[in-house]
Amino acid sequence: MTPIIVIPCKSLDRGKSRLQGVLDHAQRRDLCQQFLTHTIALATSVIGPQQIKIVSADGAVREIARCHEIEVLSDPGGGLNQALDHARHALMSAEIGAQAIMVLPIDLPMATPADIEAVLASSSDVTIVADEAGRGTNVLLLGVKALPTFEFSYGIDSIAAHKVHADACGHSFELLERPGLQLDVDEPADLERWIAVRGTQSEQLR
């Protein structure tokens, strides 16, 4: 059973607002588009495009997805949790019949195919990769038992909220450590670290 990778993506024009002190609007939009195309390439290096869905209400995102032959699911608004709940019901429909999904954000620029494969290999009902602080949910994998009713609780201390729900439902839970999935670029300090690491990697390749 191969899970469907779900990539939620805000409007490219409104993403990464917390970086507005260091990047102007055009730079933030370009960064979001770069992150999106990187995430698509990452996902398609592991599974076929038919097993990948993007959740967005942005026409520009839809056009990028179309160029990669990836279906876009509508985002009804109301935030990430509502968007994922809507996507989950669409994916479990008779037409698609998803039995497991992996939620993969676009802002994990250090992620590798090996990281994605490691998460997909988990046999737990609920698998999470934490952010560097150990509090936020960077990647979430829902197996066949958890998928129908799992309560998406992205936000402050989302790992704790997700674990409470998993325990209450009797779902097995795994907190997976993958350094490549820990850095999410939200704040200026995150951006600086990513740029520094990327520069070091470029130097090593010379």
Secondary structure, DSSP 8 states (H G I E B T S, - for coil): ---EEEEE---TTTS-GGGTTTS-HHHHHHHHHHHHHHHHHHHHTTS-GGGEEEE---HHHHHHHHHTT-EEE---SS-HHHHHHHHHHHHTSTTT--S-EEE--S--TT--HHHHHHHHT--SSEEEEE-TTSSSEEEEEE-TTTTTT-----STTHHHHHHHHHHHTT--EEEE--GGGT----SHHHHHHHHHHHHHHHHHH-
